[in-house]
Amino acid sequence: MTRAICMHIKTPPDVPRNDRQCFLFLGFHSAFYSRAINMDSKTDEKVAIEHGDEHHDAQVAVQLAHDTSKKLSPWTKPMFRLYLVLACAYLCGCLNGYDGSLLGGINGMKRYQRYFNMNGEGSSTGIVFAMYNIGSIAAVFFTAPVNDWFGRRWGMFTGAFVIIVGTCIQATSTGRGQFLAGRFVLGFGVSFCCVSAPCYVSEMAHPQWRGTLTGLYNCTWYIGSIIASWVVYGCSYIEHDTAWRIPIWCQMITSGVVVLTVLWLPESPRWLMAQDRVEDAVAVLAKYHGEGDANHPMVVLQIKEMSNQIASDATDKSWWDYRGLWNTHSARRRLIGVLGMAVFGQISGNSLSSYYLPTMLKKAGIDDEKKVLALNGVNPVLCLFGAVLGARLTDVVGRRPLLIYSIIFCSCCFAVITGTSKLAIEDPNNGNAPNATIAMIFIFGIVFSFGWTPLQSAYIAECLSTDIRAKGTAVGNLASSIASTIIQYSSGPAFENIDYYFYLVFVFWDLFEAVFIYFFFPETKDRTLEELSEVFEAPNPVKKSLQKRDAQTVMNTMNVKEDDKLAGEV
């Protein structure tokens, strides 16, 4: 799509609409950057419009690469406006985290177990956990069309509304069947939020802080988890069935806030560009990335790159067409990153410390209900600190080092947990073994949260181009839900049958993940979402991703041919 900034320059009426719409090769911005590199603005504006001067475009690309490489302050007024907008999307992460600790907590309540005739482990408990993911799986092929047709905001709204319905069904349950139905509906709604919110955050985030801002989305999982854990702990003192119903009702709070506020947010500029609403996209980027200036280098760069990378006739216009996820080399390499992150993010042992923490503590010799619930509340607090620190370092250290080194450490944690759990069971008088087990469970949670929690949603969104981001995220959510269902349903029987030896599975699996990531996961930091296309189109994306971003990267993304005269500048 060739676009010009029609709000800044008048174009002849006989020029087709799509060619008159906004951007960089043409009009005011070309002249603006021409002046920045000592070119005659009027002459080059005319040449750019009439002849598409490649030398001029190359100079513009070099200047943009230089201007946008300067570090900006995250404490400006526009950035705080952006933080406020993203806060609403972050609430969708809270929804998922709330359920993670909610079921883990009430599963440790004797009153809940008696009401539904279940114990803390086994297949009956496993199906209650798994039904949530079954609902997520059922929603997968509905989430992408809603996001692609109606926008990211309506995707979040739909998910939050369905969650409210599921909460009402679950909280009023009089039997296991109704409770399972509520879990299904809840999972169905969360699937919409898990697709829409990460897409929205990654597409709205400022490029220089995208790793931190998108990483913080998944960190809010722990905020929801902390709230759920302590609500469950407080309600455990209630001598009535409302002890487990009240925490479920509280699930409506964050979903209600999302329903009431999300439609007031600006739409994703990349979704707007995909709908050919260029002026709206420029306005959003100017307000949140350009300090109110449509001529800001960061605004100019992003719109130009989007105009070359986002096609108006792409597969996001056809809800049934998923071929864009695998029909090219770059698409397949993107899909490897999406599926790898989605699956590894669920079966690295983290589901055990979330849903089966009471069982893990029991295996360590701790079966006092109040103590178990208190520890269940402390765990996400510690994990939140690790996750926030990890989110901040994603733009500093990079994605690959965080993932690789943290998962190796997680493998070591499970090796120690296996040994201390064995000692605790074989020697009940050994008071140090249970304490060591608790410590290692908490350390595992902190380390996993540090390296993986910020990137579970962020890396998937970064791997995908705009036209396949909703579908790819939905497929990633499908893979994540399937993996989570398998691990949640199988963990209960596994604990019953092989006891603490189950931990050994994760010792070796986590090491395999580290090797896989090293060979197949490209680095995504320091590039805009559009500039990552150059990485995935390379014969070896990992090798390409480790090369430093420069002016040539911008030129390739803008489809500008390198000019010999600029070789020294590039």
N, C-alpha and C positions, 0 to 999 in steps of 0.2 A: 504494500500500500504506500503510495507516494502521498505525503501530507505536507501542508504548509500551515503556518500559524495564521489562520484567516482573521483572527481577532486583531492582529497587528499589521497586516498588509492587505491591501485590496488586490484581488485577482480578477482578470478579465471574466465577464459573465459567460463566455463561451467555453471556459475551461470546465471539464466534468467535475461534479461535486466532490468525489473522492480525491481528485487531484488538487482541489482548492482547499481541502481540509488540512489541518495544521501539521507542518513541521519543518524542521531544521535545514534541509538542503535548500529550502526556499525561504524568501522573505526576510523578515526583520532579524531573526536570530543569526542567519548566515552573515548579514551585514554587521551585526553586533560582534561576532567573533572574528570577522575580517578586520575590524578596527583594532581588536585586541592583539592581532599579530601584524599590525602595520600594513594593512591592505586597504585599497580604496573601496569603501563600503558601497557607494552607489554603483560603481562599475561591477563589483562582484555580486551585488544583489541581482543586477540585471543578468549577468552571466549565469548565476546559479539558477534563476528562474527559467531563462530561455534555453540554456545549453547544458545545464547540469555539470558544470566544470569539475572534473575529478580532482584536479590539482587543488582547487579551492576547498572541496569536500575533505580532502586529506588534511589540509591545514586546519580546518575546523575540528576534525577529529583529534589531531595532535593537541590543539589548544584545550579542548574539552577534557582530554585525558589529564593534562597538566592541572587544570582548574579543579577538577573533582578529586584529585589525589590529596589535596590539602585537608587536613583533619579539622572537622568542625566541632563546636562545643555542643554537648548533649544537654546543656542547661539553658537553652534559649526558650523564648516564649512559644514559638511554633513547635518546638520539640515537646514542651509540656502539653500543648494541645493534642499532639499526636499520642502521648502517653495516656491521656484521658480517653481518647477514642479507642485505643487498644485495650484499655482496662475492661471495657464491656465484653470484648472478645475473650479476654482472659477468664472471664467468669465461666465460659464454656469448659475450660480446663478444670475449674473447680468442681463442676458437675460430675465429671468422670472420677476425680479424686475422692469426692465425697462418698460415692458408692463403693470405691475400693476399700476404704476403711470401715464404712457402715456395715457391710456384710461380714467383714472380718471381725468386727466388734460384737455385733449382736449374735454372731455364731458362737461366741464364747459365753453367752447368757444362758443359764440353765432354764429360765422361764421360757425363752424363745424355743429352745430345744424341746422342752416338754409340750409346748403348744402345738408344734408341728411334728412331734414324735420323731425327732432326729437327734443324732449325736454330733459331735464337733468335726467328725471326719466321715469317710465312707462315701458310697455312691449317691446316697440321698442328698447329702450336703453338696456333693460335686455337681449334681444336676441343677440345684438352686443357683450356684455360682455361674454355671455354664449357660443357663437360660438367658442371662443378660447378653452374652456374646452371640447366642443364637439369634436374638432379636437384632443385634448389630449386623449380622450376616444377612438377614432378610431385608434390611434397609439399603444394602449397598447399591443396588441398581436403581434406586430412587434418588439417592443423594446427588449424584453427578448431574442428572437433568435439571433438578431444582437449582443447583448452583450455577450451571451454565446458562440456563434460560432466564432465571429471575434475579440472579446475583448472589453474592456471598451473604449479604444481610438477611435475605429471605430464607436462606439455608439455615442460618443460626436461629431465626425466629421459629421456623417449622420445628426444628429439633427441640427447642426449649418448650414449645407448646405441647408437643407429644410427651415430653418428660413429665409435665404437670399431670397429664392424663394418666400416665403409668404410675406416678406417685399415689394418686387417689385410689387406683385399683389395688396397689400393693399395701398401702397403709390401712385399708379397710378389710383386709383379708380375713376370712373366717375359716379357710381351709388351705391346704397346700396347693391345690389347683389354681385358686384365685391368686395366690402369692406368686406362683410361677408365671401366670398370665401378666401380672404387673411387672415382673422382672423382664419379660419379653418386650412389652411395650416400652419400658424404660430404656432397654438396650436399643430399640428401634429409633427412639428419639436421640439418644446420645450419638448414634452413628452420624446423624445429620450435623451435630455440633462438631464432631471429631473430623469431619471433612471440611465444613465451611470455615470454622474459626482459624485453623492453621493456614488455610489458603489466604484468608483475609489478612491475618497478621503478617505473613511473609510478603504479601503484595503491597501492604500499606507501610511496612517498616522502612525507615531511612536506610539506604544502602550501606552507609558507613557503620551502622549499628544493627544491621539485620540479624547477625548471629545472636547478639544479646537480647534484642527485642523478641525475636521468634523463640529463642530459648526460654525466655521468661514465661511464655505461654504454657509450656508443659510444666514449668515449676509451680504454677498455680494448682496443679494436681495435688500437691502437698498441702496447700492452703485448705482445699476442700477436705482432704484427708484428716488434717489436724482438727478442723471443726467437727467432723463426724466422730472422730475418736473420743473427743472430750464430751460431746453431747451424749454419746453412748455411755461413757463412764459416769457422767452425772445422772443419767436416767437409770443406771443399774441399781441405785438406791431406792427406786420406786417399787413397791410391792404390788405390782399389778401388771397386766399385759401391755398397758400403755408404756411400760419401760422400753419395749422395742418398737412400739408404734410411733412414739414422738420423734425419734431420730429419723424415721422414714418421712414423716410429714415435713420435717425441716428441709428436705430435699427440694421443696417447692420455692424456697427463698431465692436462691441464685437463679433458678430458671425463670421465676417471676420477674426478677430485675432485667434479665435478658429480653424477655417478651416486651416489657414496657419501654426499653431504651434502644434496642438494636436498630430499629427502623429510622431513628433519628441520626444515625451515623452516616458519614459519607461512604459512597460505594467505592469498592476497590478500583484504583485507576487502571489497572491492567484489564479488569473485566470491562470497564468502560471503553478502553481502546479496542477490545475484541468486538464490541458492539458498534464500533465506528463513532462513538461519542467522544471525539477528540477534545473538543472545547471543555467538556466536563472533566476529563482526565487531567488536562493542563491546570484547571482551576484547583482540583484536589491536591495535585503535587505542589503547586505554587503555595498553597496555604500551609501544607504540613511539611514540605521539604525545602521550600524556596524562600522562606521568610516573607511570604506574600508577593514575591516577585516572579512572574512567569518567565523572565529572562535569566533567572538564576542558573548557573552552570549545571547544577544537579538536576534541575527540572528539564533543561534543554537536553542533557545527555540521556535521561531516562525515556523521554518521549521519542527522541530520535531512534534509540535502540529498540523501543517497543514497536515503532512504526515499521521497522524492518524485520522484526522477529515474530510479530503477532499478525496472523493472516485473518482477513475478514471471512474467509470461506473455509476455515479450519474445521477439524473434526468435532470441536466443541459445539458446533451447530447441529450435529447429528447425534442424538442421544444413544443410538444403537451402535455407533461406530467406535469400537475400541482398538482398531488396528493401529492407530497412532502410537499405541503403547509398545508395539513390537515390530513394526514394518520397516525399520531402518536400524543401522548399526548403533546410532546414537540413542534411539528409542530403547533398544534392548539394554544398552549400558545404563540408561536411566532406570529402567525397570529392575535391574539387578540391585541397584542402590535402594530403591523403594521397597522391594520385597525383602531384601536382606535386613534392612532397618526395621521393618514392620514385624518380622518374625523374631529376630534376635531380641528386639525390645520387649518381648513377652516371655521368652523361654530361657532367659539367662539366670533364672532363679529368683528374680524380683517378684514374681507372682506369689511365691511361697511366703516371702516376708510381708506381703500385703494381705492376701486372703487367708493364708494358713499360719499366720504368726502365733495365734493361740495354740495350735497344734505343735508348732516348732518349740514353743516354750514348754509345753507338756512333755515333749520328748527329752527336754533338758531337765525335767524333774520339777517344773513349776506349774502347779495346778490350782493355786488359789485364784478364784475368779476376779476379785478386786485387783490383785497384783497384776494379773494377766491383762486386764483392761487398762490399767494405768500404764503398763509398758507399751501396750498398743497405741496409747496416746502420745507417749514420749517419742516413739520411733519416727513418725512423720515430721515432728518438730526438728529433729536432728537432720533428717533427709532434706528438709527445706533449705537449711543453711548450705548444705553441700550442693544442692541444685542451683541456687542463686549464684553461688561462687562460680560454678561451672558455666552457667549462662554468660557471666561476665567475661570469662576467659575464652569463650568460643571465637571471638574476634581477635584475640591476642595470640593464643596458642594454636588455634586451628581445630577443625573437627576431627581429623584422623588421629592425632596424638591423644586427645581426650578419650576417644572410643577405645583405641587399642590398649593403652596402658591401664585404663580403669578396668577393662574386662579381664585382663590378666590378673590384676589384684583381686577381683571378685572370685576367680577360680581358686586362688590361694585361701580366701576367706572360707569357701565351702570345704576345703580340705581340713582346715582347723575345726570348723563346726562339726564335721563328721567325727573327728577324734574326741572332742570334748563331750559330744552327745553320747558317744559310746561309754566314756568314763562315768558320766552322770547316771546312766541307766544301770551299769554293772556295779557301781559303788555308790549307793544312795547317801552314804555318809560323807562323801567327798563334796564339800561345800564349794570348792573352787571351780569344779567343772561346770555347774550351772551358770555361775557368774561369768566364766570365760565364754560360754556359749552365747549368753545374752550380749556380751560385749562384741563378739564377732558378728552376730546378727545385725547389731546396730552399725558396726563399722562397714559391713557389706552394704547396708542401705545407704550410708553416707557416700561411699565410693561410687556405687552405681548411680546414685542421684547426681553426683558431681560430673561424671563422664557421659551418662546416657540420657537422663531425664530431659535436659535442655534440648537435646538433638532428636529425640524420638519423632516429634512432629516436624521440627524445623528442617532436618536433613531431607526428609521425604519431600517437603514442599520445594526445597532448593533443587532437588534432582529433576523436577518436572518443569517443562515449559508451560506457558500460560494456557495454550489450547488444550493441553491434556492434564492440567494440574488437578482439576476437580475429579476427573475420571481416575487418574493415577492415585490420588489420595484415597478415593473410594476403594480402589483395588488394594491399596496398602492397608486400609482399614479392614477389608475382607480378610486378607492374609493375617493381620494382627488378631482379629476376632477368632479365626479358626485356630491359630496357634494358642491363643489364650484359653479357648474352650477345651482344647486337648489337654493342656497342662493343668487347668483347674479341675477338669473331670477326672483326670488320671492321678492327680496328686493325692487325693483322699485314699483311694485303694492302695496306692503305692506306699503311703505311710503305714497303712494297716498291715501290708504284706512284707515289706522289706525294711520297714522302720527307718532308722537314720542312714542306712546305706543308700537311700534314695538321693542323698546329697552328692554322692560320688558321680552321679550322672552329670551334674552341673560343673564339677571340677574339670572334666574332660571336654564337655561341650563348650564351655566358655573359652578354653584354649583354642578350639577349632574356630570360634568366632573371630578371635584376634588375627589368626592367619588369613581368614577369608577377607576381613576388612583391609588388611595390608595390601592384598593383591587386587581388590575389586572396588574399593570405595574411594572415589576422587576427593580431593580437598576442594571445598567450596567457598572458603573465606576470601575476602578482598575483591570480589567480583559482584557486579549487579546480576540479577536473575537472568537477564538476557545475555550477558557475557559468558555465562556458564555453557551456552550452546557450543562455543568454540571448544570447550573442554570435552564435552561428551561426543562431539563429532570427530575428535582426534582418534587415530588408530589405537593409541594407548592413553585413555583418559586420565589414569592415575599419574602417569609421567607428565602429561600436559598440565595437570592441575597444580603440580609442584613448581612450575615455572612462574616467575613473577609477572603480575599484571603490568602492562605498559600501554603506550599509545597504539601499538600494533593490535592489541586486544580490542580496543575501542574501534579501530578502523575495520577490523574483521566483523565485529558485531554490527556495525553500520553499513556493511557491504561496500566499503570504500576501498578502491584499489590503491596500493601503496605507490606513492609518487617518488621517483628517484631523487628529486630535489629535497624531499623530506626525510630521506633515509637516515641522515645524521640525527634528526630530531626524534625519530622513532626509536 
